[in-house]
Amino acid sequence: MLTSCEVVGSDSSRLAPVARRPAISAQPYTAASAAQMLAVETLLAEPEALGDDVLETCLYLFRQRLHESAVRAEPPPMPV
């Protein structure tokens, strides 16, 4: 999955794609919790744009709960 580009050489007009894995894939999220985490991360990308400190706080708490539940989850079994 390509998530960004980097400058190649001294010519800043030449960009090369950089393959990076999203941070979400590093945790054992289920499909539902991964979708929730993506939604929360999208909303928190610009927290001041939310215009609601209570909503922002709730989103940070929800993100923490999702992360903690993923850490507690057992990793999926290895394919044989």
mmCIF file of the N, C-alpha and C atoms, coordinates in Angstrom:
data_MODEL
# 
_entry.id   MODEL 
# 
loop_
_atom_site.group_PDB 
_atom_site.id 
_atom_site.type_symbol 
_atom_site.label_atom_id 
_atom_site.label_alt_id 
_atom_site.label_comp_id 
_atom_site.label_asym_id 
_atom_site.label_entity_id 
_atom_site.label_seq_id 
_atom_site.pdbx_PDB_ins_code 
_atom_site.Cartn_x 
_atom_site.Cartn_y 
_atom_site.Cartn_z 
_atom_site.occupancy 
_atom_site.B_iso_or_equiv 
_atom_site.pdbx_formal_charge 
_atom_site.auth_seq_id 
_atom_site.auth_comp_id 
_atom_site.auth_asym_id 
_atom_site.auth_atom_id 
_atom_site.pdbx_PDB_model_num 
ATOM 1   N N  . MET A 1 1  ? 0.846   -1.168  0.000  1.00 0.00 ? 1  MET A N  1 
ATOM 2   C CA . MET A 1 1  ? 0.000   0.000   0.000  1.00 0.00 ? 1  MET A CA 1 
ATOM 3   C C  . MET A 1 1  ? 0.891   1.229   0.000  1.00 0.00 ? 1  MET A C  1 
ATOM 4   N N  . LEU A 1 2  ? 0.647   2.136   -0.903 1.00 0.00 ? 2  LEU A N  1 
ATOM 5   C CA . LEU A 1 2  ? 1.438   3.356   -0.990 1.00 0.00 ? 2  LEU A CA 1 
ATOM 6   C C  . LEU A 1 2  ? 0.712   4.450   -0.217 1.00 0.00 ? 2  LEU A C  1 
ATOM 7   N N  . THR A 1 3  ? 1.398   5.018   0.749  1.00 0.00 ? 3  THR A N  1 
ATOM 8   C CA . THR A 1 3  ? 0.759   6.032   1.570  1.00 0.00 ? 3  THR A CA 1 
ATOM 9   C C  . THR A 1 3  ? 1.434   7.388   1.489  1.00 0.00 ? 3  THR A C  1 
ATOM 10  N N  . SER A 1 4  ? 2.557   7.492   0.805  1.00 0.00 ? 4  SER A N  1 
ATOM 11  C CA . SER A 1 4  ? 3.221   8.782   0.700  1.00 0.00 ? 4  SER A CA 1 
ATOM 12  C C  . SER A 1 4  ? 4.247   8.737   -0.423 1.00 0.00 ? 4  SER A C  1 
ATOM 13  N N  . CYS A 1 5  ? 4.867   9.872   -0.665 1.00 0.00 ? 5  CYS A N  1 
ATOM 14  C CA . CYS A 1 5  ? 5.917   9.971   -1.670 1.00 0.00 ? 5  CYS A CA 1 
ATOM 15  C C  . CYS A 1 5  ? 7.133   10.624  -1.036 1.00 0.00 ? 5  CYS A C  1 
ATOM 16  N N  . GLU A 1 6  ? 8.286   10.398  -1.643 1.00 0.00 ? 6  GLU A N  1 
ATOM 17  C CA . GLU A 1 6  ? 9.492   11.071  -1.166 1.00 0.00 ? 6  GLU A CA 1 
ATOM 18  C C  . GLU A 1 6  ? 10.218  11.644  -2.368 1.00 0.00 ? 6  GLU A C  1 
ATOM 19  N N  . VAL A 1 7  ? 10.992  12.681  -2.121 1.00 0.00 ? 7  VAL A N  1 
ATOM 20  C CA . VAL A 1 7  ? 11.746  13.329  -3.182 1.00 0.00 ? 7  VAL A CA 1 
ATOM 21  C C  . VAL A 1 7  ? 12.920  12.445  -3.576 1.00 0.00 ? 7  VAL A C  1 
ATOM 22  N N  . VAL A 1 8  ? 13.132  12.312  -4.888 1.00 0.00 ? 8  VAL A N  1 
ATOM 23  C CA . VAL A 1 8  ? 14.242  11.510  -5.402 1.00 0.00 ? 8  VAL A CA 1 
ATOM 24  C C  . VAL A 1 8  ? 15.268  12.458  -5.980 1.00 0.00 ? 8  VAL A C  1 
ATOM 25  N N  . GLY A 1 9  ? 16.499  12.386  -5.487 1.00 0.00 ? 9  GLY A N  1 
ATOM 26  C CA . GLY A 1 9  ? 17.567  13.246  -5.994 1.00 0.00 ? 9  GLY A CA 1 
ATOM 27  C C  . GLY A 1 9  ? 17.371  14.689  -5.561 1.00 0.00 ? 9  GLY A C  1 
ATOM 28  N N  . SER A 1 10 ? 18.002  15.601  -6.281 1.00 0.00 ? 10 SER A N  1 
ATOM 29  C CA . SER A 1 10 ? 17.931  17.009  -5.904 1.00 0.00 ? 10 SER A CA 1 
ATOM 30  C C  . SER A 1 10 ? 16.771  17.730  -6.577 1.00 0.00 ? 10 SER A C  1 
ATOM 31  N N  . ASP A 1 11 ? 16.121  17.092  -7.532 1.00 0.00 ? 11 ASP A N  1 
ATOM 32  C CA . ASP A 1 11 ? 15.008  17.707  -8.246 1.00 0.00 ? 11 ASP A CA 1 
ATOM 33  C C  . ASP A 1 11 ? 13.714  17.417  -7.486 1.00 0.00 ? 11 ASP A C  1 
ATOM 34  N N  . SER A 1 12 ? 13.157  18.423  -6.831 1.00 0.00 ? 12 SER A N  1 
ATOM 35  C CA . SER A 1 12 ? 11.963  18.211  -6.013 1.00 0.00 ? 12 SER A CA 1 
ATOM 36  C C  . SER A 1 12 ? 10.722  17.921  -6.837 1.00 0.00 ? 12 SER A C  1 
ATOM 37  N N  . SER A 1 13 ? 10.791  18.048  -8.172 1.00 0.00 ? 13 SER A N  1 
ATOM 38  C CA . SER A 1 13 ? 9.628   17.733  -8.995 1.00 0.00 ? 13 SER A CA 1 
ATOM 39  C C  . SER A 1 13 ? 9.512   16.233  -9.257 1.00 0.00 ? 13 SER A C  1 
ATOM 40  N N  . ARG A 1 14 ? 10.558  15.465  -8.927 1.00 0.00 ? 14 ARG A N  1 
ATOM 41  C CA . ARG A 1 14 ? 10.525  14.018  -9.121 1.00 0.00 ? 14 ARG A CA 1 
ATOM 42  C C  . ARG A 1 14 ? 10.190  13.344  -7.799 1.00 0.00 ? 14 ARG A C  1 
ATOM 43  N N  . LEU A 1 15 ? 9.037   12.724  -7.741 1.00 0.00 ? 15 LEU A N  1 
ATOM 44  C CA . LEU A 1 15 ? 8.616   12.036  -6.530 1.00 0.00 ? 15 LEU A CA 1 
ATOM 45  C C  . LEU A 1 15 ? 8.536   10.541  -6.789 1.00 0.00 ? 15 LEU A C  1 
ATOM 46  N N  . ALA A 1 16 ? 8.954   9.773   -5.818 1.00 0.00 ? 16 ALA A N  1 
ATOM 47  C CA . ALA A 1 16 ? 8.860   8.320   -5.912 1.00 0.00 ? 16 ALA A CA 1 
ATOM 48  C C  . ALA A 1 16 ? 7.942   7.822   -4.804 1.00 0.00 ? 16 ALA A C  1 
ATOM 49  N N  . PRO A 1 17 ? 7.032   6.896   -5.133 1.00 0.00 ? 17 PRO A N  1 
ATOM 50  C CA . PRO A 1 17 ? 6.152   6.365   -4.084 1.00 0.00 ? 17 PRO A CA 1 
ATOM 51  C C  . PRO A 1 17 ? 6.942   5.585   -3.045 1.00 0.00 ? 17 PRO A C  1 
ATOM 52  N N  . VAL A 1 18 ? 6.515   5.685   -1.817 1.00 0.00 ? 18 VAL A N  1 
ATOM 53  C CA . VAL A 1 18 ? 7.144   4.977   -0.708 1.00 0.00 ? 18 VAL A CA 1 
ATOM 54  C C  . VAL A 1 18 ? 6.114   4.015   -0.139 1.00 0.00 ? 18 VAL A C  1 
ATOM 55  N N  . ALA A 1 19 ? 6.444   2.744   -0.106 1.00 0.00 ? 19 ALA A N  1 
ATOM 56  C CA . ALA A 1 19 ? 5.527   1.751   0.449  1.00 0.00 ? 19 ALA A CA 1 
ATOM 57  C C  . ALA A 1 19 ? 5.634   1.777   1.966  1.00 0.00 ? 19 ALA A C  1 
ATOM 58  N N  . ARG A 1 20 ? 4.522   2.038   2.595  1.00 0.00 ? 20 ARG A N  1 
ATOM 59  C CA . ARG A 1 20 ? 4.461   2.033   4.061  1.00 0.00 ? 20 ARG A CA 1 
ATOM 60  C C  . ARG A 1 20 ? 3.175   1.370   4.479  1.00 0.00 ? 20 ARG A C  1 
ATOM 61  N N  . ARG A 1 21 ? 3.226   0.686   5.586  1.00 0.00 ? 21 ARG A N  1 
ATOM 62  C CA . ARG A 1 21 ? 2.021   0.079   6.117  1.00 0.00 ? 21 ARG A CA 1 
ATOM 63  C C  . ARG A 1 21 ? 1.356   1.073   7.045  1.00 0.00 ? 21 ARG A C  1 
ATOM 64  N N  . PRO A 1 22 ? 0.040   1.226   6.957  1.00 0.00 ? 22 PRO A N  1 
ATOM 65  C CA . PRO A 1 22 ? -0.645  2.121   7.877  1.00 0.00 ? 22 PRO A CA 1 
ATOM 66  C C  . PRO A 1 22 ? -0.455  1.670   9.319  1.00 0.00 ? 22 PRO A C  1 
ATOM 67  N N  . ALA A 1 23 ? -0.472  2.595   10.257 1.00 0.00 ? 23 ALA A N  1 
ATOM 68  C CA . ALA A 1 23 ? -0.279  2.282   11.669 1.00 0.00 ? 23 ALA A CA 1 
ATOM 69  C C  . ALA A 1 23 ? -1.354  1.334   12.178 1.00 0.00 ? 23 ALA A C  1 
ATOM 70  N N  . ILE A 1 24 ? -2.538  1.413   11.625 1.00 0.00 ? 24 ILE A N  1 
ATOM 71  C CA . ILE A 1 24 ? -3.639  0.569   12.075 1.00 0.00 ? 24 ILE A CA 1 
ATOM 72  C C  . ILE A 1 24 ? -3.315  -0.905  11.881 1.00 0.00 ? 24 ILE A C  1 
ATOM 73  N N  . SER A 1 25 ? -2.615  -1.263  10.800 1.00 0.00 ? 25 SER A N  1 
ATOM 74  C CA . SER A 1 25 ? -2.358  -2.675  10.526 1.00 0.00 ? 25 SER A CA 1 
ATOM 75  C C  . SER A 1 25 ? -1.397  -3.297  11.528 1.00 0.00 ? 25 SER A C  1 
ATOM 76  N N  . ALA A 1 26 ? -0.708  -2.495  12.316 1.00 0.00 ? 26 ALA A N  1 
ATOM 77  C CA . ALA A 1 26 ? 0.244   -3.029  13.288 1.00 0.00 ? 26 ALA A CA 1 
ATOM 78  C C  . ALA A 1 26 ? -0.458  -3.677  14.473 1.00 0.00 ? 26 ALA A C  1 
ATOM 79  N N  . GLN A 1 27 ? -1.716  -3.364  14.681 1.00 0.00 ? 27 GLN A N  1 
ATOM 80  C CA . GLN A 1 27 ? -2.468  -3.925  15.799 1.00 0.00 ? 27 GLN A CA 1 
ATOM 81  C C  . GLN A 1 27 ? -3.465  -4.954  15.275 1.00 0.00 ? 27 GLN A C  1 
ATOM 82  N N  . PRO A 1 28 ? -3.839  -5.937  16.099 1.00 0.00 ? 28 PRO A N  1 
ATOM 83  C CA . PRO A 1 28 ? -4.776  -6.972  15.660 1.00 0.00 ? 28 PRO A CA 1 
ATOM 84  C C  . PRO A 1 28 ? -6.230  -6.511  15.744 1.00 0.00 ? 28 PRO A C  1 
ATOM 85  N N  . TYR A 1 29 ? -6.603  -5.517  14.977 1.00 0.00 ? 29 TYR A N  1 
ATOM 86  C CA . TYR A 1 29 ? -7.972  -5.022  14.985 1.00 0.00 ? 29 TYR A CA 1 
ATOM 87  C C  . TYR A 1 29 ? -8.874  -5.933  14.166 1.00 0.00 ? 29 TYR A C  1 
ATOM 88  N N  . THR A 1 30 ? -10.120 -6.082  14.617 1.00 0.00 ? 30 THR A N  1 
ATOM 89  C CA . THR A 1 30 ? -11.119 -6.748  13.790 1.00 0.00 ? 30 THR A CA 1 
ATOM 90  C C  . THR A 1 30 ? -11.530 -5.761  12.712 1.00 0.00 ? 30 THR A C  1 
ATOM 91  N N  . ALA A 1 31 ? -12.261 -6.225  11.728 1.00 0.00 ? 31 ALA A N  1 
ATOM 92  C CA . ALA A 1 31 ? -12.694 -5.330  10.645 1.00 0.00 ? 31 ALA A CA 1 
ATOM 93  C C  . ALA A 1 31 ? -13.538 -4.185  11.200 1.00 0.00 ? 31 ALA A C  1 
ATOM 94  N N  . ALA A 1 32 ? -14.419 -4.488  12.140 1.00 0.00 ? 32 ALA A N  1 
ATOM 95  C CA . ALA A 1 32 ? -15.294 -3.457  12.710 1.00 0.00 ? 32 ALA A CA 1 
ATOM 96  C C  . ALA A 1 32 ? -14.490 -2.438  13.517 1.00 0.00 ? 32 ALA A C  1 
ATOM 97  N N  . SER A 1 33 ? -13.573 -2.914  14.367 1.00 0.00 ? 33 SER A N  1 
ATOM 98  C CA . SER A 1 33 ? -12.811 -1.967  15.174 1.00 0.00 ? 33 SER A CA 1 
ATOM 99  C C  . SER A 1 33 ? -11.801 -1.201  14.324 1.00 0.00 ? 33 SER A C  1 
ATOM 100 N N  . ALA A 1 34 ? -11.307 -1.813  13.247 1.00 0.00 ? 34 ALA A N  1 
ATOM 101 C CA . ALA A 1 34 ? -10.408 -1.085  12.343 1.00 0.00 ? 34 ALA A CA 1 
ATOM 102 C C  . ALA A 1 34 ? -11.166 0.046   11.661 1.00 0.00 ? 34 ALA A C  1 
ATOM 103 N N  . ALA A 1 35 ? -12.409 -0.212  11.268 1.00 0.00 ? 35 ALA A N  1 
ATOM 104 C CA . ALA A 1 35 ? -13.230 0.837   10.652 1.00 0.00 ? 35 ALA A CA 1 
ATOM 105 C C  . ALA A 1 35 ? -13.509 1.953   11.659 1.00 0.00 ? 35 ALA A C  1 
ATOM 106 N N  . GLN A 1 36 ? -13.790 1.580   12.902 1.00 0.00 ? 36 GLN A N  1 
ATOM 107 C CA . GLN A 1 36 ? -14.022 2.583   13.942 1.00 0.00 ? 36 GLN A CA 1 
ATOM 108 C C  . GLN A 1 36 ? -12.758 3.395   14.187 1.00 0.00 ? 36 GLN A C  1 
ATOM 109 N N  . MET A 1 37 ? -11.611 2.730   14.252 1.00 0.00 ? 37 MET A N  1 
ATOM 110 C CA . MET A 1 37 ? -10.351 3.427   14.491 1.00 0.00 ? 37 MET A CA 1 
ATOM 111 C C  . MET A 1 37 ? -10.051 4.384   13.349 1.00 0.00 ? 37 MET A C  1 
ATOM 112 N N  . LEU A 1 38 ? -10.294 3.965   12.124 1.00 0.00 ? 38 LEU A N  1 
ATOM 113 C CA . LEU A 1 38 ? -10.061 4.825   10.972 1.00 0.00 ? 38 LEU A CA 1 
ATOM 114 C C  . LEU A 1 38 ? -10.962 6.055   11.027 1.00 0.00 ? 38 LEU A C  1 
ATOM 115 N N  . ALA A 1 39 ? -12.222 5.859   11.406 1.00 0.00 ? 39 ALA A N  1 
ATOM 116 C CA . ALA A 1 39 ? -13.150 6.990   11.529 1.00 0.00 ? 39 ALA A CA 1 
ATOM 117 C C  . ALA A 1 39 ? -12.695 7.962   12.613 1.00 0.00 ? 39 ALA A C  1 
ATOM 118 N N  . VAL A 1 40 ? -12.282 7.427   13.754 1.00 0.00 ? 40 VAL A N  1 
ATOM 119 C CA . VAL A 1 40 ? -11.819 8.278   14.857 1.00 0.00 ? 40 VAL A CA 1 
ATOM 120 C C  . VAL A 1 40 ? -10.554 9.024   14.453 1.00 0.00 ? 40 VAL A C  1 
ATOM 121 N N  . GLU A 1 41 ? -9.605  8.328   13.838 1.00 0.00 ? 41 GLU A N  1 
ATOM 122 C CA . GLU A 1 41 ? -8.363  8.973   13.404 1.00 0.00 ? 41 GLU A CA 1 
ATOM 123 C C  . GLU A 1 41 ? -8.640  10.062  12.368 1.00 0.00 ? 41 GLU A C  1 
ATOM 124 N N  . THR A 1 42 ? -9.608  9.830   11.496 1.00 0.00 ? 42 THR A N  1 
ATOM 125 C CA . THR A 1 42 ? -9.971  10.837  10.499 1.00 0.00 ? 42 THR A CA 1 
ATOM 126 C C  . THR A 1 42 ? -10.526 12.078  11.173 1.00 0.00 ? 42 THR A C  1 
ATOM 127 N N  . LEU A 1 43 ? -11.412 11.880  12.142 1.00 0.00 ? 43 LEU A N  1 
ATOM 128 C CA . LEU A 1 43 ? -11.989 13.021  12.863 1.00 0.00 ? 43 LEU A CA 1 
ATOM 129 C C  . LEU A 1 43 ? -10.943 13.764  13.686 1.00 0.00 ? 43 LEU A C  1 
ATOM 130 N N  . LEU A 1 44 ? -9.988  13.023  14.232 1.00 0.00 ? 44 LEU A N  1 
ATOM 131 C CA . LEU A 1 44 ? -8.969  13.652  15.075 1.00 0.00 ? 44 LEU A CA 1 
ATOM 132 C C  . LEU A 1 44 ? -7.794  14.208  14.271 1.00 0.00 ? 44 LEU A C  1 
ATOM 133 N N  . ALA A 1 45 ? -7.823  14.063  12.965 1.00 0.00 ? 45 ALA A N  1 
ATOM 134 C CA . ALA A 1 45 ? -6.743  14.608  12.140 1.00 0.00 ? 45 ALA A CA 1 
ATOM 135 C C  . ALA A 1 45 ? -6.653  16.124  12.309 1.00 0.00 ? 45 ALA A C  1 
ATOM 136 N N  . GLU A 1 46 ? -7.790  16.780  12.469 1.00 0.00 ? 46 GLU A N  1 
ATOM 137 C CA . GLU A 1 46 ? -7.836  18.221  12.727 1.00 0.00 ? 46 GLU A CA 1 
ATOM 138 C C  . GLU A 1 46 ? -8.830  18.460  13.865 1.00 0.00 ? 46 GLU A C  1 
ATOM 139 N N  . PRO A 1 47 ? -8.405  18.212  15.100 1.00 0.00 ? 47 PRO A N  1 
ATOM 140 C CA . PRO A 1 47 ? -9.340  18.296  16.227 1.00 0.00 ? 47 PRO A CA 1 
ATOM 141 C C  . PRO A 1 47 ? -9.955  19.682  16.413 1.00 0.00 ? 47 PRO A C  1 
ATOM 142 N N  . GLU A 1 48 ? -9.225  20.741  16.051 1.00 0.00 ? 48 GLU A N  1 
ATOM 143 C CA . GLU A 1 48 ? -9.785  22.080  16.217 1.00 0.00 ? 48 GLU A CA 1 
ATOM 144 C C  . GLU A 1 48 ? -10.950 22.323  15.268 1.00 0.00 ? 48 GLU A C  1 
ATOM 145 N N  . ALA A 1 49 ? -10.997 21.581  14.168 1.00 0.00 ? 49 ALA A N  1 
ATOM 146 C CA . ALA A 1 49 ? -12.099 21.719  13.209 1.00 0.00 ? 49 ALA A CA 1 
ATOM 147 C C  . ALA A 1 49 ? -13.400 21.136  13.761 1.00 0.00 ? 49 ALA A C  1 
ATOM 148 N N  . LEU A 1 50 ? -13.300 20.273  14.782 1.00 0.00 ? 50 LEU A N  1 
ATOM 149 C CA . LEU A 1 50 ? -14.501 19.715  15.393 1.00 0.00 ? 50 LEU A CA 1 
ATOM 150 C C  . LEU A 1 50 ? -15.314 20.802  16.087 1.00 0.00 ? 50 LEU A C  1 
ATOM 151 N N  . GLY A 1 51 ? -14.624 21.760  16.686 1.00 0.00 ? 51 GLY A N  1 
ATOM 152 C CA . GLY A 1 51 ? -15.298 22.862  17.359 1.00 0.00 ? 51 GLY A CA 1 
ATOM 153 C C  . GLY A 1 51 ? -16.032 22.463  18.622 1.00 0.00 ? 51 GLY A C  1 
ATOM 154 N N  . ASP A 1 52 ? -15.691 21.315  19.186 1.00 0.00 ? 52 ASP A N  1 
ATOM 155 C CA . ASP A 1 52 ? -16.376 20.837  20.389 1.00 0.00 ? 52 ASP A CA 1 
ATOM 156 C C  . ASP A 1 52 ? -15.359 20.083  21.244 1.00 0.00 ? 52 ASP A C  1 
ATOM 157 N N  . ASP A 1 53 ? -14.969 20.690  22.355 1.00 0.00 ? 53 ASP A N  1 
ATOM 158 C CA . ASP A 1 53 ? -13.952 20.078  23.218 1.00 0.00 ? 53 ASP A CA 1 
ATOM 159 C C  . ASP A 1 53 ? -14.430 18.770  23.830 1.00 0.00 ? 53 ASP A C  1 
ATOM 160 N N  . VAL A 1 54 ? -15.723 18.676  24.146 1.00 0.00 ? 54 VAL A N  1 
ATOM 161 C CA . VAL A 1 54 ? -16.257 17.448  24.742 1.00 0.00 ? 54 VAL A CA 1 
ATOM 162 C C  . VAL A 1 54 ? -16.198 16.312  23.722 1.00 0.00 ? 54 VAL A C  1 
ATOM 163 N N  . LEU A 1 55 ? -16.605 16.594  22.484 1.00 0.00 ? 55 LEU A N  1 
ATOM 164 C CA . LEU A 1 55 ? -16.534 15.587  21.431 1.00 0.00 ? 55 LEU A CA 1 
ATOM 165 C C  . LEU A 1 55 ? -15.091 15.151  21.202 1.00 0.00 ? 55 LEU A C  1 
ATOM 166 N N  . GLU A 1 56 ? -14.186 16.100  21.172 1.00 0.00 ? 56 GLU A N  1 
ATOM 167 C CA . GLU A 1 56 ? -12.768 15.776  20.981 1.00 0.00 ? 56 GLU A CA 1 
ATOM 168 C C  . GLU A 1 56 ? -12.264 14.865  22.096 1.00 0.00 ? 56 GLU A C  1 
ATOM 169 N N  . THR A 1 57 ? -12.601 15.176  23.331 1.00 0.00 ? 57 THR A N  1 
ATOM 170 C CA . THR A 1 57 ? -12.190 14.356  24.470 1.00 0.00 ? 57 THR A CA 1 
ATOM 171 C C  . THR A 1 57 ? -12.774 12.956  24.364 1.00 0.00 ? 57 THR A C  1 
ATOM 172 N N  . CYS A 1 58 ? -14.047 12.864  23.996 1.00 0.00 ? 58 CYS A N  1 
ATOM 173 C CA . CYS A 1 58 ? -14.693 11.560  23.848 1.00 0.00 ? 58 CYS A CA 1 
ATOM 174 C C  . CYS A 1 58 ? -14.025 10.731  22.742 1.00 0.00 ? 58 CYS A C  1 
ATOM 175 N N  . LEU A 1 59 ? -13.648 11.379  21.655 1.00 0.00 ? 59 LEU A N  1 
ATOM 176 C CA . LEU A 1 59 ? -12.972 10.664  20.570 1.00 0.00 ? 59 LEU A CA 1 
ATOM 177 C C  . LEU A 1 59 ? -11.600 10.149  21.012 1.00 0.00 ? 59 LEU A C  1 
ATOM 178 N N  . TYR A 1 60 ? -10.863 10.951  21.782 1.00 0.00 ? 60 TYR A N  1 
ATOM 179 C CA . TYR A 1 60 ? -9.568  10.486  22.293 1.00 0.00 ? 60 TYR A CA 1 
ATOM 180 C C  . TYR A 1 60 ? -9.756  9.293   23.230 1.00 0.00 ? 60 TYR A C  1 
ATOM 181 N N  . LEU A 1 61 ? -10.779 9.353   24.091 1.00 0.00 ? 61 LEU A N  1 
ATOM 182 C CA . LEU A 1 61 ? -11.051 8.240   24.999 1.00 0.00 ? 61 LEU A CA 1 
ATOM 183 C C  . LEU A 1 61 ? -11.476 6.987   24.238 1.00 0.00 ? 61 LEU A C  1 
ATOM 184 N N  . PHE A 1 62 ? -12.303 7.171   23.221 1.00 0.00 ? 62 PHE A N  1 
ATOM 185 C CA . PHE A 1 62 ? -12.746 6.038   22.408 1.00 0.00 ? 62 PHE A CA 1 
ATOM 186 C C  . PHE A 1 62 ? -11.571 5.412   21.667 1.00 0.00 ? 62 PHE A C  1 
ATOM 187 N N  . ARG A 1 63 ? -10.679 6.252   21.137 1.00 0.00 ? 63 ARG A N  1 
ATOM 188 C CA . ARG A 1 63 ? -9.487  5.748   20.454 1.00 0.00 ? 63 ARG A CA 1 
ATOM 189 C C  . ARG A 1 63 ? -8.639  4.926   21.416 1.00 0.00 ? 63 ARG A C  1 
ATOM 190 N N  . GLN A 1 64 ? -8.490  5.403   22.643 1.00 0.00 ? 64 GLN A N  1 
ATOM 191 C CA . GLN A 1 64 ? -7.725  4.672   23.645 1.00 0.00 ? 64 GLN A CA 1 
ATOM 192 C C  . GLN A 1 64 ? -8.371  3.324   23.954 1.00 0.00 ? 64 GLN A C  1 
ATOM 193 N N  . ARG A 1 65 ? -9.693  3.296   24.088 1.00 0.00 ? 65 ARG A N  1 
ATOM 194 C CA . ARG A 1 65 ? -10.403 2.031   24.350 1.00 0.00 ? 65 ARG A CA 1 
ATOM 195 C C  . ARG A 1 65 ? -10.216 1.049   23.201 1.00 0.00 ? 65 ARG A C  1 
ATOM 196 N N  . LEU A 1 66 ? -10.305 1.526   21.966 1.00 0.00 ? 66 LEU A N  1 
ATOM 197 C CA . LEU A 1 66 ? -10.096 0.654   20.809 1.00 0.00 ? 66 LEU A CA 1 
ATOM 198 C C  . LEU A 1 66 ? -8.682  0.082   20.809 1.00 0.00 ? 66 LEU A C  1 
ATOM 199 N N  . HIS A 1 67 ? -7.703  0.929   21.109 1.00 0.00 ? 67 HIS A N  1 
ATOM 200 C CA . HIS A 1 67 ? -6.310  0.483   21.145 1.00 0.00 ? 67 HIS A CA 1 
ATOM 201 C C  . HIS A 1 67 ? -6.108  -0.564  22.241 1.00 0.00 ? 67 HIS A C  1 
ATOM 202 N N  . GLU A 1 68 ? -6.645  -0.298  23.426 1.00 0.00 ? 68 GLU A N  1 
ATOM 203 C CA . GLU A 1 68 ? -6.486  -1.235  24.536 1.00 0.00 ? 68 GLU A CA 1 
ATOM 204 C C  . GLU A 1 68 ? -7.152  -2.573  24.243 1.00 0.00 ? 68 GLU A C  1 
ATOM 205 N N  . SER A 1 69 ? -8.310  -2.560  23.606 1.00 0.00 ? 69 SER A N  1 
ATOM 206 C CA . SER A 1 69 ? -8.976  -3.825  23.287 1.00 0.00 ? 69 SER A CA 1 
ATOM 207 C C  . SER A 1 69 ? -8.197  -4.598  22.230 1.00 0.00 ? 69 SER A C  1 
ATOM 208 N N  . ALA A 1 70 ? -7.529  -3.901  21.317 1.00 0.00 ? 70 ALA A N  1 
ATOM 209 C CA . ALA A 1 70 ? -6.719  -4.574  20.304 1.00 0.00 ? 70 ALA A CA 1 
ATOM 210 C C  . ALA A 1 70 ? -5.472  -5.188  20.925 1.00 0.00 ? 70 ALA A C  1 
ATOM 211 N N  . VAL A 1 71 ? -4.889  -4.511  21.896 1.00 0.00 ? 71 VAL A N  1 
ATOM 212 C CA . VAL A 1 71 ? -3.693  -5.031  22.566 1.00 0.00 ? 71 VAL A CA 1 
ATOM 213 C C  . VAL A 1 71 ? -4.033  -6.281  23.359 1.00 0.00 ? 71 VAL A C  1 
ATOM 214 N N  . ARG A 1 72 ? -5.218  -6.298  23.976 1.00 0.00 ? 72 ARG A N  1 
ATOM 215 C CA . ARG A 1 72 ? -5.634  -7.460  24.760 1.00 0.00 ? 72 ARG A CA 1 
ATOM 216 C C  . ARG A 1 72 ? -6.041  -8.635  23.885 1.00 0.00 ? 72 ARG A C  1 
ATOM 217 N N  . ALA A 1 73 ? -6.431  -8.368  22.648 1.00 0.00 ? 73 ALA A N  1 
ATOM 218 C CA . ALA A 1 73 ? -6.879  -9.438  21.751 1.00 0.00 ? 73 ALA A CA 1 
ATOM 219 C C  . ALA A 1 73 ? -5.727  -10.373 21.420 1.00 0.00 ? 73 ALA A C  1 
ATOM 220 N N  . GLU A 1 74 ? -6.050  -11.624 21.305 1.00 0.00 ? 74 GLU A N  1 
ATOM 221 C CA . GLU A 1 74 ? -5.018  -12.594 20.930 1.00 0.00 ? 74 GLU A CA 1 
ATOM 222 C C  . GLU A 1 74 ? -4.733  -12.451 19.453 1.00 0.00 ? 74 GLU A C  1 
ATOM 223 N N  . PRO A 1 75 ? -3.482  -12.649 19.057 1.00 0.00 ? 75 PRO A N  1 
ATOM 224 C CA . PRO A 1 75 ? -3.170  -12.595 17.625 1.00 0.00 ? 75 PRO A CA 1 
ATOM 225 C C  . PRO A 1 75 ? -3.860  -13.762 16.904 1.00 0.00 ? 75 PRO A C  1 
ATOM 226 N N  . PRO A 1 76 ? -4.205  -13.544 15.634 1.00 0.00 ? 76 PRO A N  1 
ATOM 227 C CA . PRO A 1 76 ? -4.856  -14.639 14.896 1.00 0.00 ? 76 PRO A CA 1 
ATOM 228 C C  . PRO A 1 76 ? -3.906  -15.818 14.722 1.00 0.00 ? 76 PRO A C  1 
ATOM 229 N N  . PRO A 1 77 ? -4.461  -17.026 14.616 1.00 0.00 ? 77 PRO A N  1 
ATOM 230 C CA . PRO A 1 77 ? -3.592  -18.192 14.444 1.00 0.00 ? 77 PRO A CA 1 
ATOM 231 C C  . PRO A 1 77 ? -2.836  -18.128 13.124 1.00 0.00 ? 77 PRO A C  1 
ATOM 232 N N  . MET A 1 78 ? -1.643  -18.678 13.127 1.00 0.00 ? 78 MET A N  1 
ATOM 233 C CA . MET A 1 78 ? -0.804  -18.690 11.932 1.00 0.00 ? 78 MET A CA 1 
ATOM 234 C C  . MET A 1 78 ? -1.379  -19.705 10.936 1.00 0.00 ? 78 MET A C  1 
ATOM 235 N N  . PRO A 1 79 ? -1.431  -19.351 9.647  1.00 0.00 ? 79 PRO A N  1 
ATOM 236 C CA . PRO A 1 79 ? -1.917  -20.326 8.659  1.00 0.00 ? 79 PRO A CA 1 
ATOM 237 C C  . PRO A 1 79 ? -0.936  -21.487 8.526  1.00 0.00 ? 79 PRO A C  1 
ATOM 238 N N  . VAL A 1 80 ? -1.473  -22.622 8.220  1.00 0.00 ? 80 VAL A N  1 
ATOM 239 C CA . VAL A 1 80 ? -0.658  -23.837 8.124  1.00 0.00 ? 80 VAL A CA 1 
ATOM 240 C C  . VAL A 1 80 ? -0.294  -24.099 6.696  1.00 0.00 ? 80 VAL A C  1 
# 
